[in-house]
Amino acid sequence: MTLRIGNASGFYGDRFDAVREMLTGGELDVLTGDYLAELTMLILGRDQLKDPSAGYARTFLRQMEEGLGLAHERGVRIVTNAGGLNPAGLADALRALAAKLGLPTRIAHVEGDRLPARDGALAVNAYLGGAGIAACLTAGADVVVTGRVTDAALVTGPAQWHFGWGPEAYDELAGAVVAGHVLECGTQATGGNYAFFRGHDVRRPGFPVAELHADGSAVITKHPGTGGLVDTGTVTAQLLYETAGARYAGPDVTARLDTVRLVQEGPDRVRIEGVRGEAPPPTLKAGLSRLGGFRNEVVFVLTGLDIDAKADLLREQVHDALVKNPPAEVRWELARTDRPDAPTEETASALLRLVVRDRDPEKVGRTVTGAAVELALASYPGFHVTAPPGKGAPYGVFETAYVPAAEVPHTAVLPDGTRQELPVPPKTLGLAPVPAPELPPPFPEGPTRRVPLGRIAGARSGDKGGDANVGVWVRTEEEWRWLAHTLTVGRFGELLPESAELTVTRHLLPNLRAVNFTIAGILGEGVASQARFDPQAKALGEWLRSRHVDVPEALLPGAPAATLPSDAPEELP
């Protein structure tokens, strides 16, 4: 019997009316909502410092003002991690809302993920699996609220409940993990943030749906009539997002991404099959969110001629102004957005960005403000800034740790208030690298053309703490023969020089015709620290696709026109 699970949120701040769209747009058994990310946990932690009753995603509570009634009418269960740091608080707020609306909604929650804070952390949370969610649904819950569970647990939990899988149904659980990973970021599976977006109407993508089967296979689709698309490319892109090697570990199971097979079953229908699973590792990942210090930023506008000389002058002047009380970290970035003989002032201007950090708010506040403002009439010609410098603001740091699973409580608080403790998995398996798969035969030598890599390759990138990943895939076996031999770690470093001095690891996934790169430390202390221009590495993949490489001409005629970048210097034959 098929279990239809839809997702209505990929992050805290996603499309507000998606809950209504999903509940009214087609058949569902379960509706999930993913509201948590590394940055979100820090935001919720700061909220709770001001108000101990806070700590959950208030947006979800507002969505349920209409959503509870719609779900009740249609018999749809709701499972969400919107509880954040306070799942019990959100569950209580939902009970009050249901009573106000006159609905008999049964609400349960899962707790135990929050660990004792240490090292000045705002919050420390372990990533739990789906067993607590399954227990709540088995007890008759209509709504299940969790704190920090893995994103895929929002799918594995309902699947365990519906199909009755035991903890050692590794292949079935692994299939649900893969389906959950595809769903977790919402419209990224239906055409959002998609490399090959041209040629498709992705102005308002619909949210994804997974049709799960008892053997762990699934079909990814979307409600009829919604925008975007679901094809093997959109699903591949999301499978590569924020992953690394062949083993994708979680508290329920370790899914083998190198066994995933994708089949285009029909329009907007992609079957996921063949997924194998292994026992989960004996440890759970835990995220530690803490305040790292204070940060300030000033963006100076340099216009017209002598951009480099103007930048040099300003750097020297600011350095002299800060020398008596310098911040711990001072970083400059010059973005050459200017062009010669520009038709507008804005297109004649470059941006020089100053970022400072320190544990002392005074060193990033008044000290920097004074240094910038006092130069207004005494620096380069045309001096101005994009916004007046402020007093600075605190920034956060996200760190990852691992704790023994047996030491983390996993508690389902059932609709009647009964507390059910969930056991740890009976078997575990330590993680180890998977032997490198055999490379395909090299693509035959022949004439090449220097074109952007994105002419034939898609990419999707993202963050995990201070690390980033860039997954690159192609769509034909011939392209895969070329990509697997061409895009080595060394070549990757040449194309993305920011990674050249860092540890880069390449993982091959032949079934997906993909290579997945992890770049250690490129994001500093994580997204909240805003260590670089693109703090979540969202566009690293697009930067890579824009870099020029020598591609065999024999591969280029087969590339659809939709893969051509809008600024392509030449047309394909």
C-alpha positions as CSV (number, residue, x, y, z in Angstrom):
1,M,0.0,0.0,0.0
2,T,1.5,3.3,-1.1
3,L,2.3,6.0,1.5
4,R,2.1,9.5,0.0
5,I,4.2,12.1,1.8
6,G,4.4,15.7,0.8
7,N,6.6,18.5,2.1
8,A,5.5,22.1,2.6
9,S,8.7,23.7,3.9
10,G,12.4,23.5,3.2
11,F,13.5,26.1,5.7
12,Y,12.3,28.6,8.3
13,G,10.9,31.4,6.0
14,D,9.8,29.2,3.1
15,R,6.6,30.0,1.1
16,F,3.9,30.6,3.7
17,D,0.9,29.4,1.7
18,A,2.6,26.1,0.8
19,V,0.8,24.3,3.6
20,R,-2.5,25.2,2.1
21,E,-1.3,24.3,-1.4
22,M,-0.2,20.9,-0.4
23,L,-3.3,20.1,1.7
24,T,-5.7,21.2,-1.0
25,G,-3.8,20.4,-4.2
26,G,-3.8,16.6,-4.2
27,E,-4.0,13.4,-2.2
28,L,-1.7,13.0,0.8
29,D,-1.3,10.8,3.8
30,V,1.3,12.8,5.6
31,L,2.5,16.4,5.2
32,T,6.0,17.3,6.5
33,G,7.6,20.6,7.2
34,D,11.4,21.1,7.6
35,Y,12.1,24.3,9.4
36,L,15.5,23.7,10.9
37,A,19.0,24.5,9.7
38,E,22.3,25.3,11.4
39,L,21.6,29.0,11.2
40,T,18.0,28.5,12.4
41,M,19.2,26.8,15.6
42,L,21.3,29.8,16.4
43,I,18.4,32.2,15.8
44,L,16.1,30.1,17.9
45,G,18.7,30.0,20.7
46,R,19.0,33.8,20.7
47,D,15.2,34.0,20.8
48,Q,15.1,31.7,23.8
49,L,17.6,33.9,25.6
50,K,15.1,36.7,25.5
51,D,12.0,34.6,26.1
52,P,12.3,31.1,27.6
53,S,8.9,30.2,26.2
54,A,10.2,30.8,22.6
55,G,12.6,28.6,20.7
56,Y,10.2,27.2,18.0
57,A,9.2,28.3,14.5
58,R,6.3,30.6,15.1
59,T,5.6,30.7,11.4
60,F,4.4,27.1,11.6
61,L,1.9,28.0,14.4
62,R,0.5,30.7,12.1
63,Q,0.2,28.3,9.2
64,M,-1.7,25.8,11.4
65,E,-4.4,28.4,12.0
66,E,-5.8,27.2,8.7
67,G,-3.8,24.0,8.3
68,L,-5.2,22.1,11.3
69,G,-8.7,22.3,9.9
70,L,-7.7,21.4,6.4
71,A,-5.7,18.4,7.6
72,H,-8.5,17.2,9.8
73,E,-11.0,17.4,6.9
74,R,-8.7,15.4,4.6
75,G,-7.3,12.9,7.2
76,V,-3.7,14.1,6.7
77,R,-1.1,13.6,9.4
78,I,1.4,16.4,10.0
79,V,5.0,15.8,11.0
80,T,7.4,18.7,11.5
81,N,10.6,19.7,13.2
82,A,9.3,23.2,13.8
83,G,9.6,22.5,17.5
84,G,13.3,23.5,17.3
85,L,14.6,24.0,20.8
86,N,11.2,23.8,22.4
87,P,9.0,21.1,20.9
88,A,6.9,20.8,24.1
89,G,6.2,24.5,23.9
90,L,5.0,24.3,20.3
91,A,2.9,21.2,21.1
92,D,1.2,23.1,23.9
93,A,0.6,26.1,21.6
94,L,-0.9,23.8,19.0
95,R,-3.3,22.2,21.6
96,A,-4.5,25.6,22.6
97,L,-5.0,26.5,18.9
98,A,-6.9,23.3,18.2
99,A,-9.2,24.0,21.2
100,K,-9.8,27.5,20.0
101,L,-10.8,26.1,16.6
102,G,-12.9,23.4,18.1
103,L,-10.9,20.6,16.5
104,P,-10.2,17.2,18.1
105,T,-6.6,17.2,16.9
106,R,-4.3,14.8,18.8
107,I,-0.9,16.3,19.2
108,A,2.3,14.6,20.3
109,H,6.0,15.5,20.4
110,V,9.4,14.1,20.4
111,E,12.2,15.2,22.8
112,G,15.6,14.2,24.1
113,D,17.7,15.8,21.4
114,R,18.7,18.7,23.5
115,L,21.9,18.0,25.4
116,P,23.4,19.9,28.3
117,A,25.0,23.1,27.0
118,R,28.8,23.4,27.3
119,D,31.6,25.7,26.3
120,G,29.3,28.8,26.3
121,A,27.0,27.2,23.8
122,L,23.4,28.5,23.3
123,A,22.3,25.1,22.4
124,V,23.6,21.6,21.8
125,N,21.3,19.2,19.9
126,A,21.8,15.6,18.8
127,Y,20.2,14.5,15.5
128,L,17.6,11.9,16.3
129,G,16.0,9.4,13.9
130,G,12.4,8.6,13.0
131,A,11.5,6.0,15.8
132,G,10.0,8.6,18.1
133,I,7.8,10.0,15.2
134,A,6.7,6.4,14.4
135,A,5.7,5.8,18.0
136,C,3.6,9.0,18.2
137,L,1.8,8.1,15.0
138,T,1.2,4.6,16.2
139,A,-0.4,6.1,19.3
140,G,-2.9,8.0,17.1
141,A,-1.2,11.4,16.8
142,D,-2.6,13.7,14.1
143,V,0.3,16.1,14.5
144,V,3.9,15.2,15.6
145,V,6.3,18.0,16.6
146,T,10.0,17.3,17.0
147,G,13.1,19.2,17.8
148,R,16.4,18.4,16.1
149,V,15.9,15.2,14.1
150,T,17.6,14.5,10.9
151,D,15.7,16.0,7.9
152,A,15.1,12.5,6.5
153,A,13.6,11.4,9.8
154,L,10.5,13.3,8.9
155,V,10.0,10.6,6.2
156,T,11.5,7.6,7.8
157,G,9.3,8.0,10.9
158,P,6.0,7.9,9.0
159,A,7.3,5.1,6.8
160,Q,8.2,3.0,9.9
161,W,4.7,3.6,11.3
162,H,2.9,2.9,8.0
163,F,4.8,-0.2,6.8
164,G,5.7,-1.6,10.2
165,W,9.4,-1.8,9.4
166,G,11.7,-3.0,12.2
167,P,15.0,-1.4,13.0
168,E,16.9,-3.9,10.9
169,A,14.9,-3.3,7.7
170,Y,18.0,-1.5,6.4
171,D,17.3,-1.5,2.7
172,E,13.7,-0.3,3.2
173,L,14.8,2.4,5.7
174,A,17.6,3.5,3.4
175,G,15.1,3.9,0.6
176,A,13.0,6.2,2.9
177,V,16.1,8.1,3.8
178,V,16.9,8.8,0.2
179,A,13.3,9.9,-0.5
180,G,13.4,12.1,2.6
181,H,16.6,13.7,1.5
182,V,15.0,14.6,-1.8
183,L,11.9,16.0,-0.1
184,E,13.6,17.9,2.7
185,C,14.5,21.1,0.8
186,G,11.1,21.5,-0.8
187,T,11.2,23.0,-4.3
188,Q,14.9,22.2,-4.8
189,A,13.5,18.9,-6.0
190,T,11.0,20.4,-8.4
191,G,13.1,22.9,-10.4
192,G,14.2,25.4,-7.8
193,N,17.9,26.3,-7.8
194,Y,18.3,24.0,-10.8
195,A,21.3,24.3,-13.1
196,F,19.3,23.5,-16.2
197,F,16.4,25.8,-15.5
198,R,16.2,27.3,-19.0
199,G,13.5,25.7,-21.1
200,H,11.3,25.0,-18.1
201,D,8.7,27.1,-16.3
202,V,10.2,27.2,-12.8
203,R,8.8,30.6,-11.8
204,R,6.7,29.0,-9.0
205,P,7.7,25.4,-8.5
206,G,5.3,23.1,-6.7
207,F,6.4,21.3,-3.6
208,P,7.5,17.7,-3.9
209,V,5.6,14.5,-3.0
210,A,7.1,11.0,-2.4
211,E,5.0,7.9,-3.1
212,L,6.7,5.3,-0.8
213,H,6.3,1.6,-1.2
214,A,6.8,-1.3,1.3
215,D,10.0,-2.4,-0.3
216,G,11.6,1.1,0.2
217,S,11.3,2.2,-3.4
218,A,9.6,5.6,-4.1
219,V,8.4,7.8,-6.8
220,I,9.1,11.5,-6.5
221,T,6.4,13.7,-8.0
222,K,4.3,16.8,-7.3
223,H,0.7,17.7,-7.2
224,P,-1.1,18.0,-10.6
225,G,-1.1,21.5,-12.1
226,T,1.7,22.9,-10.0
227,G,4.7,24.6,-11.5
228,G,8.3,23.4,-12.0
229,L,9.3,19.9,-13.0
230,V,10.5,16.6,-11.6
231,D,13.0,14.7,-13.7
232,T,16.1,12.7,-13.0
233,G,18.2,15.9,-13.1
234,T,16.3,17.7,-10.4
235,V,16.3,14.6,-8.2
236,T,20.0,14.0,-8.8
237,A,20.8,17.6,-7.9
238,Q,19.0,17.3,-4.6
239,L,20.6,13.9,-3.8
240,L,24.0,15.6,-4.1
241,Y,23.1,18.5,-2.0
242,E,24.9,18.6,1.3
243,T,26.2,15.1,1.0
244,A,29.6,13.6,0.6
245,G,30.6,10.1,-0.1
246,A,28.8,6.8,-0.8
247,R,27.8,6.3,2.8
248,Y,25.1,8.7,4.0
249,A,24.9,8.0,7.7
250,G,21.9,8.6,10.0
251,P,20.5,7.5,13.3
252,D,18.1,5.0,11.6
253,V,20.4,3.5,8.9
254,T,23.4,4.3,6.7
255,A,22.1,4.7,3.2
256,R,24.4,3.7,0.3
257,L,24.1,6.6,-2.2
258,D,26.2,4.6,-4.6
259,T,23.3,2.1,-5.0
260,V,20.6,4.6,-5.9
261,R,19.1,4.2,-9.3
262,L,16.8,6.8,-10.9
263,V,14.3,6.1,-13.6
264,Q,12.1,8.6,-15.4
265,E,8.8,6.9,-15.0
266,G,6.7,9.5,-16.8
267,P,6.2,13.3,-16.8
268,D,7.1,14.7,-13.4
269,R,7.6,11.2,-12.0
270,V,11.0,9.8,-11.0
271,R,11.4,6.3,-9.5
272,I,14.1,5.8,-6.8
273,E,15.0,2.1,-6.6
274,G,17.8,-0.2,-5.6
275,V,18.8,1.6,-2.5
276,R,20.8,-0.5,-0.1
277,G,21.2,0.2,3.6
278,E,23.6,-0.7,6.4
279,A,23.3,-0.6,10.2
280,P,23.7,3.0,11.5
281,P,26.9,4.1,13.2
282,P,27.1,3.9,17.0
283,T,27.3,7.7,17.4
284,L,24.9,10.5,16.7
285,K,25.8,13.8,15.2
286,A,25.3,16.8,17.4
287,G,25.3,20.4,16.5
288,L,26.7,23.1,18.9
289,S,25.5,26.6,18.4
290,R,27.3,29.4,20.2
291,L,28.0,33.1,19.9
292,G,31.5,33.6,18.3
293,G,31.9,37.3,18.9
294,F,30.9,40.5,17.1
295,R,31.0,41.5,13.5
296,N,30.7,44.7,11.4
297,E,30.8,45.4,7.7
298,V,31.2,48.5,5.6
299,V,31.0,48.5,1.8
300,F,32.8,51.3,0.0
301,V,31.8,52.3,-3.5
302,L,34.7,53.0,-5.9
303,T,33.7,54.6,-9.2
304,G,35.3,55.3,-12.5
305,L,39.1,55.3,-13.1
306,D,41.9,54.0,-10.9
307,I,39.9,51.5,-9.0
308,D,42.9,49.6,-7.7
309,A,44.7,52.7,-6.6
310,K,41.6,54.0,-4.8
311,A,41.2,50.7,-3.0
312,D,44.9,50.7,-2.0
313,L,44.6,54.3,-0.6
314,L,41.5,53.4,1.4
315,R,43.0,50.2,2.9
316,E,46.1,52.2,4.1
317,Q,43.9,54.9,5.6
318,V,41.7,52.5,7.5
319,H,44.7,50.5,8.6
320,D,46.2,53.7,10.1
321,A,42.9,54.6,11.8
322,L,42.6,51.1,13.4
323,V,46.2,50.6,14.4
324,K,45.6,51.8,18.0
325,N,42.7,49.4,18.7
326,P,42.7,46.9,15.9
327,P,40.0,44.2,15.7
328,A,41.1,40.6,15.9
329,E,40.2,40.0,12.2
330,V,40.2,42.5,9.4
331,R,39.2,41.3,5.9
332,W,39.0,43.2,2.6
333,E,37.3,42.0,-0.6
334,L,37.3,44.0,-3.9
335,A,34.5,43.0,-6.2
336,R,35.1,44.5,-9.7
337,T,31.6,45.1,-10.7
338,D,32.7,48.1,-12.8
339,R,33.1,48.2,-16.5
340,P,34.9,50.7,-18.8
341,D,33.0,53.5,-20.5
342,A,29.9,52.5,-18.5
343,P,26.5,53.9,-19.5
344,T,25.4,54.3,-15.8
345,E,27.2,55.3,-12.6
346,E,26.3,52.0,-11.0
347,T,27.9,50.0,-13.7
348,A,31.0,52.2,-13.5
349,S,31.4,51.3,-9.8
350,A,33.2,48.5,-7.9
351,L,32.6,47.5,-4.3
352,L,35.3,47.3,-1.6
353,R,34.0,45.3,1.4
354,L,35.5,45.6,4.8
355,V,34.6,42.9,7.4
356,V,35.9,43.0,11.0
357,R,35.4,40.6,13.8
358,D,36.3,40.6,17.5
359,R,35.0,39.4,20.9
360,D,35.0,43.0,22.0
361,P,32.0,44.8,20.5
362,E,33.7,48.1,20.9
363,K,36.5,47.1,18.5
364,V,34.0,46.4,15.7
365,G,31.6,49.2,16.6
366,R,32.6,52.7,17.3
367,T,36.2,52.1,16.3
368,V,35.3,51.0,12.8
369,T,32.5,53.5,12.5
370,G,34.8,56.3,13.2
371,A,37.5,55.0,10.9
372,A,35.1,54.9,8.0
373,V,33.1,58.0,8.6
374,E,36.0,60.3,9.3
375,L,37.5,59.5,5.9
376,A,34.4,60.8,4.0
377,L,36.1,64.1,2.9
378,A,39.7,62.9,3.1
379,S,40.0,59.8,1.0
380,Y,39.6,58.7,-2.7
381,P,37.6,60.8,-5.1
382,G,33.9,59.9,-5.1
383,F,33.9,58.5,-1.6
384,H,30.7,57.0,-0.5
385,V,29.3,53.8,1.1
386,T,26.3,51.6,0.4
387,A,24.9,52.2,3.9
388,P,26.0,54.1,7.0
389,P,28.2,51.8,9.2
390,G,26.5,50.5,12.3
391,K,27.6,49.5,15.8
392,G,28.2,45.8,14.8
393,A,26.3,42.7,15.7
394,P,26.9,39.4,17.3
395,Y,27.7,36.4,15.0
396,G,27.3,32.8,15.6
397,V,29.4,29.7,15.3
398,F,28.2,26.1,14.5
399,E,30.3,23.2,15.5
400,T,29.8,19.5,15.0
401,A,30.4,16.8,17.5
402,Y,29.6,13.1,17.9
403,V,28.1,11.5,21.0
404,P,27.3,7.8,21.7
405,A,23.8,7.1,20.7
406,A,23.2,5.1,23.9
407,E,23.8,8.3,25.9
408,V,21.1,10.3,24.2
409,P,17.5,9.9,25.3
410,H,14.9,9.6,22.6
411,T,11.4,10.1,24.1
412,A,8.0,10.1,22.4
413,V,5.5,12.1,24.4
414,L,2.2,10.6,23.2
415,P,-1.1,12.4,22.7
416,D,-2.3,11.3,26.2
417,G,0.9,12.5,27.8
418,T,2.5,9.1,28.2
419,R,6.2,9.2,27.8
420,Q,7.7,6.3,25.7
421,E,11.5,5.8,25.7
422,L,12.8,4.5,22.4
423,P,15.6,2.0,22.4
424,V,18.8,2.5,20.5
425,P,19.3,0.4,17.3
426,P,20.1,-3.2,18.2
427,K,23.1,-3.2,15.8
428,T,25.5,-0.6,14.7
429,L,28.3,-0.4,12.2
430,G,31.2,2.0,12.3
431,L,31.7,4.1,9.2
432,A,34.5,3.3,6.8
433,P,35.4,4.6,3.3
434,V,33.8,2.7,0.4
435,P,36.4,1.4,-2.1
436,A,36.6,3.7,-5.0
437,P,34.5,2.5,-7.9
438,E,36.0,1.5,-11.2
439,L,36.3,4.4,-13.6
440,P,34.5,4.1,-17.0
441,P,36.6,3.9,-20.1
442,P,38.0,7.3,-21.0
443,F,36.2,9.2,-23.7
444,P,38.1,8.9,-27.0
445,E,40.5,11.7,-27.8
446,G,39.5,14.2,-30.5
447,P,39.0,17.9,-31.2
448,T,37.9,20.0,-28.2
449,R,36.4,23.4,-27.7
450,R,37.0,25.6,-24.7
451,V,33.6,26.3,-23.3
452,P,32.0,26.7,-19.8
453,L,31.8,23.4,-17.9
454,G,28.1,24.2,-17.5
455,R,27.5,23.6,-21.2
456,I,27.1,19.9,-20.3
457,A,27.4,19.6,-16.5
458,G,25.0,20.5,-13.8
459,A,26.0,21.3,-10.2
460,R,24.5,21.8,-6.8
461,S,26.5,23.1,-3.7
462,G,25.8,23.7,-0.1
463,D,27.2,24.0,3.4
464,K,27.9,21.6,6.3
465,G,29.3,23.6,9.2
466,G,32.6,25.1,8.0
467,D,32.8,22.7,5.0
468,A,31.1,22.8,1.7
469,N,30.2,20.3,-1.0
470,V,29.9,20.7,-4.7
471,G,28.1,17.9,-6.6
472,V,28.6,17.8,-10.4
473,W,26.7,15.5,-12.7
474,V,26.1,14.9,-16.4
475,R,23.2,13.3,-18.3
476,T,24.7,10.8,-20.7
477,E,27.1,7.9,-20.4
478,E,29.4,9.5,-22.9
479,E,29.6,12.7,-20.9
480,W,30.2,10.6,-17.7
481,R,33.2,9.0,-19.4
482,W,34.7,12.4,-20.0
483,L,33.7,14.0,-16.6
484,A,35.0,11.1,-14.4
485,H,38.5,11.4,-15.9
486,T,38.6,15.1,-16.3
487,L,37.3,16.7,-13.1
488,T,39.9,15.5,-10.7
489,V,40.8,17.1,-7.4
490,G,43.7,18.9,-9.0
491,R,41.5,20.2,-11.8
492,F,38.9,21.2,-9.3
493,G,41.4,23.3,-7.5
494,E,42.5,25.0,-10.7
495,L,39.0,25.9,-11.5
496,L,38.1,27.1,-8.0
497,P,41.3,28.7,-6.7
498,E,39.7,29.4,-3.3
499,S,39.9,25.7,-2.6
500,A,43.4,25.1,-3.9
501,E,45.0,25.3,-0.4
502,L,42.3,23.4,1.4
503,T,41.6,19.7,1.7
504,V,39.4,18.6,-1.1
505,T,38.0,15.1,-1.4
506,R,36.4,13.6,-4.5
507,H,33.7,11.0,-4.3
508,L,32.5,9.1,-7.4
509,L,28.8,8.1,-7.8
510,P,28.6,6.3,-11.1
511,N,24.9,5.4,-10.9
512,L,24.1,9.1,-10.8
513,R,26.9,10.0,-13.3
514,A,28.2,12.3,-10.6
515,V,31.3,13.4,-8.7
516,N,30.9,15.0,-5.3
517,F,33.6,17.2,-3.9
518,T,33.9,18.2,-0.2
519,I,36.0,21.2,0.7
520,A,37.1,21.3,4.3
521,G,37.1,24.7,6.1
522,I,36.1,26.9,3.2
523,L,33.3,28.4,5.2
524,G,35.3,29.1,8.3
525,E,33.2,28.6,11.4
526,G,30.0,28.1,9.5
527,V,27.2,30.1,7.9
528,A,26.5,32.3,10.9
529,S,30.0,33.6,11.0
530,Q,29.7,34.9,7.4
531,A,33.3,34.1,6.6
532,R,33.0,34.6,2.9
533,F,30.8,36.4,0.3
534,D,28.7,33.3,-0.2
535,P,28.5,32.0,3.5
536,Q,26.4,28.9,2.7
537,A,28.3,28.0,-0.5
538,K,25.0,28.1,-2.5
539,A,26.7,29.4,-5.6
540,L,30.0,27.5,-5.6
541,G,28.5,25.1,-8.1
542,E,27.5,27.8,-10.4
543,W,30.9,29.4,-10.2
544,L,32.4,26.1,-11.2
545,R,30.0,25.7,-14.1
546,S,31.0,29.1,-15.4
547,R,34.7,28.1,-15.6
548,H,36.0,27.3,-19.0
549,V,37.4,23.8,-19.8
550,D,38.3,21.9,-23.0
551,V,35.2,19.7,-23.8
552,P,35.3,17.2,-26.7
553,E,33.4,18.6,-29.6
554,A,31.7,15.2,-30.0
555,L,29.8,15.9,-26.8
556,L,28.7,19.4,-27.5
557,P,26.1,18.8,-30.3
558,G,24.1,16.6,-28.0
559,A,23.7,19.2,-25.3
560,P,20.2,20.7,-25.3
561,A,19.8,24.4,-25.9
562,A,18.5,24.7,-22.3
563,T,22.0,24.1,-21.0
564,L,23.5,27.2,-22.7
565,P,24.3,30.0,-20.4
566,S,22.6,33.3,-21.3
567,D,26.0,34.9,-22.0
568,A,27.3,32.1,-24.2
569,P,30.0,33.5,-26.5
570,E,29.1,31.2,-29.3
571,E,26.3,29.0,-30.5
572,L,26.6,25.2,-30.6
573,P,26.7,23.7,-34.1
